Amino acid sequence: MEHIELFFKSIFIDNMVFATFLGMCSYLAVSKKVSTAVGLGAAVIFVMAITVPANWLLDQYVLQPGALTWLGEEYASYDLSFLSFILFIATIATMVQLVEIVVEKFSPSLYNSLGIFLPLIAVNCAILGGSLFMQSREIPSLGMALNYGVSSGIGWFLAILAIAAIREKIRYSAVPAPLRGLGITFILTGLMAIGFMSFGGMLTGDEGNKQETKNEVQAEAEELLNEADEMVINTNNK
């Protein structure tokens, strides 16, 4: 159940583009054609699916305070958390190089259409943000980290795919001259972000129901305690 909740939450509620506006450079630049957007989105999913679990292992067994105890008790006091950014970026850059080699080998046309933005995945803030969010939210297991990486990548993929499809359609629409290009793209992104925000109501409603149930239980417990006190007082008076 936790995996399903994390999967849908990362895609729709904590969407990298519409909730935190990460990875906007590639999102805006490579979303003019659906085919290009699909290629870059698939590359982002692949990179995040590998880098988030890999960085989780680094965080758990190298970076956290006391994580080096597996090397011996004398390393228990070591704290390498200050190396998080360096090691996370190094892992991401390595995976991006792998993706670049594979895409260039098997799909030269996609490689040429993505241009400079494929190697720039290494500095895409959505990729690094996935690892940093994983660390700050204290994802408890490797499986959850893999789930979070894949679902966050899918969320970014859906965002760039949606805006690319809309931009292909509005190319033939009567958009006012001052809004053509990035202007209308920003407006559409804001509107889609508002739409995705509505998914947050699912969690809010669930939390509200939990709080309401908790209040009812507390009220019933207090009522039972009051009745017990009255019974004790009546017994003592007799």
Secondary structure, DSSP 8 states (H G I E B T S, - for coil): -HHHHHHHIIIIIS-TTTTT--SHHHHHHS-SSHHHHHHHHHHHHHHHHHHHHHHHHHIIIIISTTGGGGG-GGGTT---GGGHHHHHHHHHHHHHHHHHHHHHHH-HHHHHHHGGGTGGGGG-HHHHHHHHHHHHTT--SHHHHHHHHHHHHHHHHHHHHHHHHHHHHHTTS---GGGTTHHHHHHHHHHHHHHHHTTHHHHHHHHHHHHHHHHHHHHHHHHHHHHHHHHHHHHHH-
